[in-house]
Amino acid sequence: MTAPATTRTEDLPVVVIGAGPIGLAAAAHLVEQGLEPLVLEAGPTAAAAVRGWAHVRLFSTWGEVVDPAAEKLLAPTGWIRPDPDTYPSGGDWADAYLQPLADALGDKVRTGASVTGVSRSGRDRIVDADREAQPFVVHVTYADGREERVFARAVIDASGTWATPSPAGGSGLPALGECAAADRITYRVPDLKDLAVRARYSGKRIAVIGSGASAFTALAYLADLAKSDDGEGTKGLWILRRGISGSTFGGGDADQLPARGALGLAAKAAVDDGHADAVTGFRTDAVERDADGRLVLVAEDGRRLEAVDEVIVLTGFRPDLSFLGELRLGLDERLQAPVELAPLIDPNQHSCGTVYPHGHRELAHPEQGVYLVGMKSYGRAPTFLAMTGYEQVRSVVAALAGDTDSADRVELTLPETGVCGGAGLFDAPDTDQEAAGGCCTPAAPALIQLGAPSTASGGC
């Protein structure tokens, strides 16, 4: 299992796991620094995860989702940058930028290549002796069943969290009956432009579990369906684990990303206009079927909701750490994010949507030469932006290239969300965060129609 004796570690490639926006940006920075990247993508194409939400529009503009090093790599190909002030969909991002970038990288990107394990060559996680002198060994299984081991000087894991959504269960585990009800549950924002998907939800009563941008998007989509000629009778049931407060609907006009603020306002409008009812303080414990096969959600406190036809679970994502078990990672016990980064992004205490600029030092682990970047670096924390990932990989690659001054010079300024206070208040009743010292809460939402509460590891 040792690397060929004739190969020096410094001559080996840097393996990048994942050919999404951050992984491809990492590869572009490696090329710019004169280092050899090898990008391993489990999906059949580059940006496979992004294509999974191709119908969803980003709340960042083109000017914020193109990496500078990637743009330099694309320039000789004749690539023309889209209008920087417009908003791409996931499909636009993949087709007009990410796929051309993967094409420009050529054979440095391998698709259908699933990473099943990463370790030090000849050293499991127990062994100290001569550990840091050994290259990394990456086990890969290809779509045709072929297996390979690849040796690397460093590993950048940009595999994201798309494949591991969090469940409906309020304890972080699937609710009782959740797996058995898989035919009526989705963990993605549905594409209501797809006729088959549209027919699935049209005229139905649909529970949406979650409180972030994805939940806002789903509620807005369902409201649009309810207002359409073929969507009469469509009704959303918005289930929140916390109470309603000034920040429930996001930052609104105070959000420095206007499209992100507009998502929350669209969700608020869906409730105000009667296209969705909200149930607060509801932690799902069980999913049962009634006599008609519809789903009944049961809370930890015993509340049972009126039956629904479908459930959309949008409770966030979590990192898949299973193939990194032989590496010595330093991860926060709550967020599963690097320990130095975790305090900067912890939703239990995070305030006003700002994230302190960070780079290779905050992303480092006891195992030198391995970095988790992009969405995966945030563990279970929300509100990740592409520009954060681009700055992460710029800093990480500079460090790998030995340019410590550049690696330490992290100057990213992220737009504020307009939301104050952390998610640690989710158990509290309806909270006036402005009275609690918030800095930027929008006006409290209008009357919420509440469902009658007393009448009625990863996902599966």
Solvent accessible surface area in square Angstrom, and as a share of the most:
residue,aa,sasa,rsa
1,M,105,0.47
2,T,89,0.52
3,A,19,0.15
4,P,75,0.47
5,A,111,0.86
6,T,133,0.77
7,T,48,0.28
8,R,143,0.52
9,T,45,0.26
10,E,88,0.39
11,D,86,0.45
12,L,18,0.09
13,P,27,0.17
14,V,0,0.00
15,V,0,0.00
16,V,0,0.00
17,I,9,0.04
18,G,8,0.08
19,A,0,0.00
20,G,16,0.16
21,P,20,0.13
22,I,13,0.07
23,G,0,0.00
24,L,0,0.00
25,A,0,0.00
26,A,0,0.00
27,A,0,0.00
28,A,2,0.01
29,H,13,0.06
30,L,0,0.00
31,V,50,0.28
32,E,94,0.42
33,Q,72,0.32
34,G,68,0.66
35,L,25,0.12
36,E,89,0.40
37,P,2,0.01
38,L,15,0.07
39,V,0,0.00
40,L,1,0.01
41,E,18,0.08
42,A,65,0.51
43,G,13,0.12
44,P,114,0.71
45,T,54,0.31
46,A,3,0.02
47,A,1,0.01
48,A,28,0.22
49,A,44,0.34
50,V,6,0.04
51,R,79,0.29
52,G,39,0.38
53,W,57,0.20
54,A,37,0.29
55,H,46,0.21
56,V,24,0.14
57,R,139,0.51
58,L,21,0.10
59,F,43,0.18
60,S,8,0.05
61,T,23,0.13
62,W,13,0.04
63,G,30,0.28
64,E,52,0.24
65,V,1,0.00
66,V,10,0.06
67,D,1,0.00
68,P,88,0.55
69,A,5,0.04
70,A,0,0.00
71,E,48,0.22
72,K,135,0.57
73,L,44,0.22
74,L,1,0.00
75,A,62,0.48
76,P,117,0.74
77,T,85,0.50
78,G,56,0.54
79,W,41,0.14
80,I,148,0.75
81,R,82,0.30
82,P,32,0.20
83,D,77,0.40
84,P,67,0.42
85,D,115,0.59
86,T,60,0.35
87,Y,68,0.26
88,P,1,0.01
89,S,15,0.09
90,G,0,0.00
91,G,14,0.13
92,D,60,0.31
93,W,12,0.04
94,A,0,0.00
95,D,88,0.46
96,A,39,0.31
97,Y,0,0.00
98,L,0,0.00
99,Q,52,0.23
100,P,36,0.23
101,L,0,0.00
102,A,7,0.05
103,D,93,0.48
104,A,38,0.29
105,L,7,0.04
106,G,39,0.37
107,D,127,0.66
108,K,51,0.22
109,V,21,0.12
110,R,84,0.31
111,T,59,0.34
112,G,11,0.11
113,A,1,0.00
114,S,43,0.28
115,V,20,0.11
116,T,81,0.47
117,G,19,0.18
118,V,3,0.02
119,S,16,0.10
120,R,13,0.05
121,S,0,0.00
122,G,40,0.38
123,R,50,0.18
124,D,63,0.33
125,R,114,0.42
126,I,139,0.70
127,V,55,0.32
128,D,103,0.54
129,A,69,0.54
130,D,87,0.45
131,R,12,0.04
132,E,106,0.48
133,A,65,0.50
134,Q,31,0.14
135,P,11,0.07
136,F,1,0.00
137,V,1,0.00
138,V,0,0.00
139,H,71,0.32
140,V,1,0.01
141,T,42,0.24
142,Y,20,0.08
143,A,95,0.74
144,D,113,0.58
145,G,52,0.50
146,R,127,0.46
147,E,138,0.62
148,E,62,0.28
149,R,115,0.42
150,V,14,0.08
151,F,27,0.11
152,A,0,0.00
153,R,67,0.25
154,A,2,0.01
155,V,0,0.00
156,I,0,0.00
157,D,0,0.00
158,A,11,0.09
159,S,48,0.31
160,G,20,0.20
161,T,6,0.04
162,W,66,0.23
163,A,90,0.69
164,T,37,0.22
165,P,20,0.13
166,S,12,0.07
167,P,1,0.01
168,A,1,0.01
169,G,3,0.03
170,G,11,0.11
171,S,87,0.56
172,G,21,0.20
173,L,108,0.54
174,P,40,0.25
175,A,7,0.06
176,L,130,0.65
177,G,33,0.32
178,E,0,0.00
179,C,67,0.40
180,A,86,0.67
181,A,3,0.02
182,A,59,0.46
183,D,92,0.48
184,R,62,0.23
185,I,12,0.06
186,T,27,0.15
187,Y,38,0.14
188,R,63,0.23
189,V,16,0.09
190,P,12,0.07
191,D,43,0.22
192,L,11,0.06
193,K,177,0.75
194,D,65,0.34
195,L,145,0.72
196,A,80,0.62
197,V,43,0.24
198,R,54,0.20
199,A,68,0.53
200,R,85,0.31
201,Y,3,0.01
202,S,26,0.17
203,G,38,0.36
204,K,71,0.30
205,R,42,0.15
206,I,0,0.00
207,A,0,0.00
208,V,0,0.00
209,I,1,0.01
210,G,8,0.08
211,S,41,0.26
212,G,37,0.35
213,A,39,0.30
214,S,47,0.30
215,A,0,0.00
216,F,15,0.06
217,T,8,0.05
218,A,0,0.00
219,L,2,0.01
220,A,17,0.13
221,Y,55,0.21
222,L,5,0.02
223,A,7,0.06
224,D,86,0.44
225,L,2,0.01
226,A,18,0.14
227,K,127,0.54
228,S,34,0.22
229,D,152,0.79
230,D,80,0.42
231,G,0,0.00
232,E,150,0.67
233,G,56,0.53
234,T,7,0.04
235,K,56,0.24
236,G,1,0.01
237,L,1,0.01
238,W,0,0.00
239,I,1,0.00
240,L,1,0.00
241,R,71,0.26
242,R,67,0.24
243,G,9,0.09
244,I,18,0.09
245,S,13,0.08
246,G,11,0.10
247,S,14,0.09
248,T,10,0.06
249,F,9,0.04
250,G,16,0.15
251,G,1,0.01
252,G,4,0.04
253,D,138,0.71
254,A,51,0.39
255,D,9,0.05
256,Q,109,0.48
257,L,6,0.03
258,P,93,0.58
259,A,26,0.20
260,R,27,0.10
261,G,1,0.01
262,A,52,0.40
263,L,37,0.18
264,G,0,0.00
265,L,80,0.40
266,A,38,0.29
267,A,0,0.00
268,K,44,0.18
269,A,45,0.35
270,A,2,0.02
271,V,2,0.01
272,D,60,0.31
273,D,93,0.48
274,G,22,0.22
275,H,41,0.18
276,A,1,0.01
277,D,25,0.13
278,A,0,0.00
279,V,3,0.02
280,T,27,0.16
281,G,38,0.37
282,F,1,0.00
283,R,56,0.21
284,T,2,0.01
285,D,61,0.32
286,A,11,0.09
287,V,9,0.05
288,E,70,0.31
289,R,108,0.40
290,D,50,0.26
291,A,114,0.89
292,D,119,0.62
293,G,19,0.18
294,R,68,0.25
295,L,0,0.00
296,V,15,0.08
297,L,2,0.01
298,V,17,0.10
299,A,4,0.03
300,E,84,0.38
301,D,101,0.52
302,G,48,0.46
303,R,46,0.17
304,R,93,0.34
305,L,6,0.03
306,E,107,0.48
307,A,13,0.10
308,V,1,0.00
309,D,24,0.13
310,E,11,0.05
311,V,1,0.01
312,I,0,0.00
313,V,2,0.01
314,L,17,0.08
315,T,32,0.19
316,G,34,0.33
317,F,50,0.21
318,R,16,0.06
319,P,10,0.07
320,D,56,0.29
321,L,40,0.20
322,S,91,0.59
323,F,26,0.11
324,L,2,0.01
325,G,35,0.34
326,E,74,0.33
327,L,1,0.01
328,R,63,0.23
329,L,36,0.18
330,G,13,0.12
331,L,46,0.23
332,D,24,0.13
333,E,164,0.74
334,R,127,0.46
335,L,10,0.05
336,Q,51,0.23
337,A,0,0.00
338,P,0,0.00
339,V,71,0.41
340,E,108,0.48
341,L,0,0.00
342,A,4,0.03
343,P,79,0.50
344,L,45,0.22
345,I,5,0.03
346,D,1,0.00
347,P,28,0.18
348,N,68,0.35
349,Q,109,0.49
350,H,38,0.17
351,S,58,0.37
352,C,21,0.12
353,G,17,0.16
354,T,53,0.31
355,V,17,0.10
356,Y,147,0.56
357,P,43,0.27
358,H,7,0.03
359,G,2,0.02
360,H,20,0.09
361,R,139,0.51
362,E,40,0.18
363,L,0,0.00
364,A,46,0.35
365,H,13,0.06
366,P,92,0.58
367,E,4,0.02
368,Q,113,0.50
369,G,16,0.16
370,V,1,0.01
371,Y,20,0.08
372,L,0,0.00
373,V,0,0.00
374,G,1,0.01
375,M,64,0.28
376,K,1,0.00
377,S,0,0.00
378,Y,2,0.01
379,G,2,0.02
380,R,101,0.37
381,A,4,0.03
382,P,72,0.45
383,T,78,0.45
384,F,30,0.13
385,L,12,0.06
386,A,15,0.12
387,M,29,0.13
388,T,2,0.01
389,G,0,0.00
390,Y,13,0.05
391,E,26,0.11
392,Q,1,0.00
393,V,0,0.00
394,R,56,0.20
395,S,0,0.00
396,V,0,0.00
397,V,1,0.00
398,A,1,0.01
399,A,26,0.20
400,L,33,0.16
401,A,40,0.31
402,G,59,0.57
403,D,60,0.31
404,T,66,0.38
405,D,112,0.58
406,S,15,0.10
407,A,0,0.00
408,D,66,0.34
409,R,130,0.48
410,V,33,0.19
411,E,128,0.57
412,L,36,0.18
413,T,120,0.70
414,L,21,0.10
415,P,20,0.12
416,E,60,0.27
417,T,14,0.08
418,G,2,0.02
419,V,35,0.20
420,C,3,0.02
421,G,35,0.34
422,G,15,0.14
423,A,26,0.20
424,G,39,0.37
425,L,77,0.38
426,F,62,0.26
427,D,104,0.54
428,A,32,0.25
429,P,113,0.71
430,D,98,0.51
431,T,34,0.20
432,D,92,0.48
433,Q,14,0.06
434,E,115,0.52
435,A,85,0.66
436,A,81,0.62
437,G,66,0.63
438,G,24,0.23
439,C,87,0.52
440,C,28,0.17
441,T,23,0.13
442,P,39,0.25
443,A,91,0.71
444,A,81,0.63
445,P,21,0.13
446,A,58,0.45
447,L,157,0.78
448,I,22,0.11
449,Q,86,0.38
450,L,111,0.55
451,G,17,0.17
452,A,59,0.45
453,P,60,0.38
454,S,99,0.64
455,T,100,0.58
456,A,35,0.27
457,S,100,0.65
458,G,6,0.06
459,G,28,0.27
460,C,87,0.52
